[in-house]
Amino acid sequence: MAVAVQISLYPLRQMDIIEPINSVIEIFKSYGLETHVGSMSTLVYGEDEQVFKALQDAYKKAAEFGEFVMVATFSNACPLPLRFDIR
């Protein structure tokens, strides 16, 4: 089943927040999931089994850097990103 997930990672009490966030984003990409990085969250699209496996790995990777909050919103109602061809 296709699923869309919006994920936000908030590293806590860490001097560098960029490295944990980028590490988590790279995990989603390594699973071959369509990944759209925004300024406040990342949108990930794919088959549910792959998404959940990647999410588990992302959670473990974020924990390697220290304390954090991760917020995820899932949807099977909007599984594909909208494509706009604006010229």
N, C-alpha and C positions, 0 to 999 in steps of 0.2 A: 504494500500500500504506500502510495506517495504521501509525504508529509513535509510541511514547512515548519521551520522553527526560527524564532527570533531570540537571539541569545545576547545577554549583556554580562560582562565579567567586570567585577569591581574588586581589584586587589586592595587589601586592607593593610595598613601599617607597613607598606613597602616603599622603599626609596625609588625603585624603578617600576612603573606600572606598564610600560610599553612592552617589555620582554615577555611577561606572562600573557598579555593579551595577544601578541603576535604568535606566541607558541600555540595557543589554543586555536587561533585561526588556521595555522598551518596544519593542525591535525585534521580539521574538517576538509581542507583541500587535499590532504594525503589520502583520504578515503574516496576521493573523486566526486565529492558532493559539490553541487553548485553553491558557491559562497559569495555573498555580496556584503562587503564591509562598509558600514556607515560610521558616522561620527559618534553615535550613542549605542549602537547595537550592530550585530551581524545577522544577516538572514541566510539560512542554510536550507537547501532543498534536496530531497532524495528519497530513496526507499527507506521505510521506517527502520528496518533492521540495521542498515548501514548508519543511519542518523543516530540511533540509540547507542550503537557500538562506539561511534566517534565521540558522542557526548560523554560516555563513560571514560574514554581515554583523555578527553579534554579536561574533565573534572580532576582526574588523577594528576595530569600535567600541571594544572593550576595550583593544586595542593603542594607540589614540589617547591613552589616559590614562596609559600606562606599562606596566611589567612586570606580569605576572599569571600565574596558573595557572588553567586551566579544565578541569574534570572533567565528562565526559558519559558517561552510561550509556544505551544504546539497547535497546529491546525491541519486537519485533513480536508478542510473545505477550500483552502486556497493553496494547493500543493505546488503550483507552478508560478514563477515570477511573471509579472506583467511585462510585456515588451512594448516599448514605445519607440517609434522611429521618428524622432523630432529633428527636423532639419531647418 
